[in-house]
Amino acid sequence: MDIKTSHEKTDPAVKAKPPRLGSLDALRGFDMFWIIGGDRFVKTLLIACGFQGAHAVVSGQLRHVPWHGFGAYDLIFPLFLFISGVTMPFSLGRQIQKGISKPKLYITIIRRGLLLVLFGCIYNGILSLDFANARYLSVLGFIGMAWMFAAFIFINTSWKGQLSWAIGLLLGYWAALMWIDVPGFGPGNIHEVYGPGNLIAYLDRAFVPGRLYRGCFDPQGAFSIISGIGTALLGVMAGHILCRAQNNGKRMLAAGQLATAGACCIAIALLWDKVFPINKEMWTSSFTVLTAGISFLLLSLFYLVIDVIGLRRWAFPFVLIGLNPITIYMGARFINFEYTTDFFFAGLAHKIGGNWCHCSWAFCYLLIEILFLYFLYRKKVFLRV
C-alpha cells in the first residue's frame, strides 16, 4: 500500500510520464458515484420533481437483478474491474519499458492482489476475529485476484496472446459451468436462484472457509474469478487502443474503435445469452462480454468528451472520486458520513420539508464526501494499492 503526498520528492522519470487520461479517473469516479450515495440522490430527486414514472424505471435499474438478466446497477462492479485492466498498458507497460525485471513485477502484482484481498476481508468484518463465521470472499478480493492473474498474463504475452487468453478463459468457464458434473446434482445447474447445485456453489462450499454470502453460494465465488480475469483482459484491449492514440487524429480513431468494440461485444453477449444466460451472481461469460461492451462504450464517450474534445470541468467531482476510489469505498464503511450530514444539514433539510427534504439531505451527504475527497486532493494524498 502506498499513500502518496505532496511531501515526496519528484523523480525526473515521473516528469517524463505522458499526461494522465482524465477520462479514466472520471469514468472510475462516475462508477463509484452510484454506490457512495449517488443512487439515493437521483431517486429522491426524481420523486421531488414529481417524475414518478421515471423514478420507477430508474429504481428498477438501481438494484441488482436476483439471478438471470441485467440491470444498470450490475455494471458497477465489472466496470471498475474493466478500468483496472485498461490501466495495465499504461502502468505495467511503462514499468516493462523501463526495464524492470519480471521477478520485481511479480512481487508488485502479488502484493497489490493480496492487499485488496486483505482490504476486502477487513471490509467484511474480519477484525471481529470471529474467523469461523467471517466472510473471506469480497468485491475487493475478487478484483484483486482477477487483476493479479490478468497482470501475469499481460506481462508475459502480446496483445494477441492476451485476447486469446480472454477468449479461452470465457469459453472454458462456459464449458465448465454447463457440462462438469456436480456431485449429487449433475451438470449444468445454473437456473435455480442461489441454488446449491451449480459448480461455483459446490466449489465454494468445498474449499472456501467461513461464511458464504448466500449461505450455500457466494456471488464473489472463487471459481468466478476465471470469468473476472476475462473482464480485466478485455479492459487491457481497450488500454492498448488508448496507448496507440498519440495525437488528436488518432484519438478520434481510438474513440471510434472503442465504440465499435463495445457494440460487437454487446451483440455477442446477447446471442450468447440464449444458451448461457447473462448472470452477475455467477459472473457468466455472457455477463462478462455484455458488461465489457457497455464499458467500452462508456469509455469511448468519456474519452471523446474529456480527452479529445477537452470538456473537463463538468467531470471534476467524478475525478475526485476516481483518484481515491479505495479511500472512499473503505471510508464509506468506516467513516460515519451520515452522522456528519445530520450534524450540519439535518435542520436545513427539515426546514425545506416535503419530498425535497430527502433530496436535499442526499445531496448534502454527497457534498460531505466530495469535500472530504477534495481535502485529500488538495493535500495530494492518494491511497494507492
N, C-alpha and C positions, 0 to 999 in steps of 0.2 A: 504494500500500500504506500502511496506517495502523496503527501499533501504539499502542493507547490504554493509558494508565497512570493510576494514581491521582494523578499529579502535575499532570494537566491541570486548568485552571480550569473550573469548572462554568458553562455557559452557561444563563441563565434560560430560554431556549427549550427546552433539554433537559429541565428540570424539568417542563415542561408536557406532556411526552410521556405517552401512555397507558401503563398498566402493560404490561411485556413479557410476551408469551404464553409461559408456561413450557412448554407442550405442544410448541411449535415447537423449542425448544432440546432438550427431552428426546427428541423423535422423531428429530431430526437426530443426537443422540448415540447413540440406540439403533441407528440405521442404521450409523453409523461403528463402533460396538462390534464388529460382526461381522468387520470387516476389520483390526482392530488387535489381534486375539488372542481375541476372544470365541468365534469358531468352534472354535478349538483347545480352549479351556476346556470348552465344552459337550460336545464329542465325548469328551474324556478323562474328564469327569465321568460320562457315561453308561457308559463302559467300567468305571470304578472302582466304580460302583454295581451292575454286573452286568446292565445293561439292554442286552443285545446286539442284540435286535430293534429297540429304539428307536434305538440307535446306527447301525444300518444305514440306517434310514429318514432320520434326521437328516443323516447323512453324505451321502446321496444328494441332499438338499436344499441342503447347504452346498458345492455345487460348481456351476460353470456348465454349462448344457446345451450340448453341442457345436454344435448347429445349430437345427432346428425344435424347439419345445417351451419349457417354462418350469420353473424351479426357484426356490426362495426366494432363493438367492444372486444370481439375476439381477435381483432387485428393488433391490439396494443402490444401484447407480449411478443408475437413474431416480428412485428415491425422493429422493435428495439433490437432483437437478435439480428435481423437483416442489416440494420445500420452498423452493428458491430462488425459484420462481415465486410461492409463497404469500406470501412476504415483500414482494413488489413493491407491493401496495396500501398496505402499512404504511410502507415506506421511501421508494420513489419517489413514492407517493401523497402522503405528508406533505410532501415537497420541492415538489411541484407546488402544494399548498395554501399553502405559504409564499411562493409567487410566484417561485420560482427559474426563470430563463428556460430555454427548451429548449436553446439552444446550450450552456449550462453543464451541463445534464443530459446532453447528448450526450457532452461531454468526460468526465464522470464514468463514464458507461456504457462508453465505448470504453476508457478507462484500466483499468477493472476487467476487462473481457473480455480485453484483451491481456495484462494481468498474469497472469491464470490460464493463458493460453497459454504465457507465459514460464515460469511455475512448472511446468507440465506438461513442457516441454522440459528443464528442469533436473532434474526427477524422472526423466526418461528418460535422463539422462546427457549432455546437450549440452555440459557443461563439460569433457568429454574432448576437445572441439574436433575430433572426427572427424566433420565436417559431412556428408561423403558418405554415411556409414553411420548417421547419427543417426536416431532416430525422432521425427518432429515432431508426429505425431498422438498425443493422450493423453486420459486421462479428464478432467483439469483443463482442457485446451484445449477439449474437446467441451462441457463445462459452461460455460466462459467464452463461447464463441461462441453456443451456444444461448440462454444467458441474455441476452447482449447484444442479439441480434436480437429476442427476446421483449420486452425492455425498450423497444426502439424502438417496437414495436407498442403496448405498454402506454401510453406517454406520448402517443401520437398517436390513440388510439381509445377509445371507450367499452367497457364490458364486453361489449356485443353485438358490437362490432367485433372484440374480442379473441377471442371464441368463434367468430366467423365465420372469422377468420384460422386458428385452430386446426383447424377442420373442413376448411377449404380446403387447408391445407398437408398434412394427413394423407391426404386424398383424392388430391391431386396427387402425393404421394410414392408412393402405391399405384399410380396410373396409370403413373408414370414407370418403376417397377421391373418392372411387369408387361408394358408394351407398347412401351417405347422399344427400338429395335433396337440391340443391342451389336455393333459390327463384328467379324465372324468367329464370332459365337455366336448371333445372333438375339435376339428379345425374350423376357423372362420367365424368365431362367435363375437361379432362386432356390433350387433344390432341391439342388444339388451342394454338399456341405460344404466350406467355404472355397474354393469354386471361383472361377476367374478370369472366368467368363462373365457374372456379374451386373453391373448398371450401376455399383454402388458400387465394386467391384473395378476395373472398367475406368477409371473417372474417377480413382481413387486412383493407379493406375499411370501415367495420362496426365499428371496435374497435381501430385501430391504428391512433393516431393523426398525423398531419404533412403530409409530402410528402412521397409517395411510390416510390421506385426506378424506376419501370416500368410504373408509372402513376396509373394503376389500379391493380398493382401486385408488390410484393417485393420478391426477391429471398431469403431474410433472414426473411421470413414471420414468425409471431409469432406462428402460428399453426404448422409450420415445425419443431419447436423445439422438438416436440414429437419424430420425427424420429432422430433428432440430439442427443437426450438422448440415443437412441439405439446405435449410433456411439460411444459415450463415454463409455457405458456399455460393448460393445464388446472390447473396449480398456482395460477395467477393467479385462476382462477374460485373456487378454494377460499379464497383470500385475500379476495376480495370478500365471500364468505359470512361469514367471520370478522369483517371490518370492520364489518358491519352489526349485529353482536351486541353491544349496549351494556349489557345487563342480564341477570340470570340467566334470565329467561323466554326472551329472545331467544337466549341461549347454548344452552339446551336445544334450541330450534328449529334453531339452526345445526348442532349436533351431528347432529340427525336429517337435515338437508339434506345434510350431508357424507356420511353413511352411504347415503342414497338415491342420491346422485350416484355413489358408489362401486359400488353394486350395479348401476346402469344401465350404467356403463362396462364392468364385468366381463361382463355379458350381451352387450353389443355386441361386445366383443373375442372372446368365444367363438364368436359367429356369424361374425364376420369371419375368424376363423382357418380356417374351412372353405375360403375362397377366397384368403386372403392370410395364410400361416402366421405364428403368433407366433414371433418370432426376435429374440433380443437382438443377435446379431452384426451383423445388418443393421438393427437398430432399426426393424423393420417397424411400420406404422401400428397393426396389431392388438396388437403388443407395447406400443406407447405407450399405447393405450387400456386394456389389461389392467393394466399397472403403475400407471397413473393411478387406476384403480378401486381397486386394493389400497391405494394411497397415501391416497386419500380415506377408506377405511375405517379405516386405522391412525390417520390424523389425527383422525377423529371419536372414536375410542376414547381416544387420548391427551388430546384437548381435553376430553372429557367427564370423565375421571378427574382430570386435573390442574387445569384452569381452571374447570370448572363445579362439580364436587364438592369440589375443593380438596385432594385427596390428592397431596401434592407430595414428601414426604421420600424415598419409595422411589426417585424418579427422579433424585435429586441426582447420582449418578455419571454418568448419561446426560447431565444438564445440563452437567456439567463438560466432557464430550467435545463436546457440541453448541455450547458457547460458543467453542471453539477448534478447529474441525474441520480447517482448513487446517494449523494448527500440528501437530496430532497426525498428520495424513496425511503431511506432509513430514517430521516428526520421526521417524516410524517407518521412514523411508527412510535418514535420515542420523544418527540417534542410535542407538547400539548398546544397545538395551534388553535384548537377550539377554545381553550381557556383564554388565550391571549385575545382572540377575536371577541369573545364575550366581554372581556375586561374593558376593551377600548370602544367596541361598537354595538354591544347589545342594546344599550339605551337608545342610540340613534336608530337602530333597526326597529325597535318598538314604537318609536315616535313616528316613523314612516308608516308603519301599520299595513294591514291588508296583505295581499299577495306580494307586494313589494318589500315587505318586512323580510321574508325568507330570501328573496333575491338579493337584497342589499347585504344581508348577513353573509350569504355565499360569496358575493363579490369581495367583501372585506376579508373573508377568510383567505381567498386567493391573494389579495393585496398584501396581507401579512407574510405569506410565503414568498411572494415575489420580492418584497422589501428585504426579507432575510437573505435571499439569494443575491440581491443587488449589493447588500453589505459585503458578502463574501467576494463578489465580483470586484468591487472597488478595492478591497484588500488583497485582491489577486490570490485568493485561497480557493484551490480546486482539489477535490478528492479524486485522485487517480488510482485505479486498481490495476 
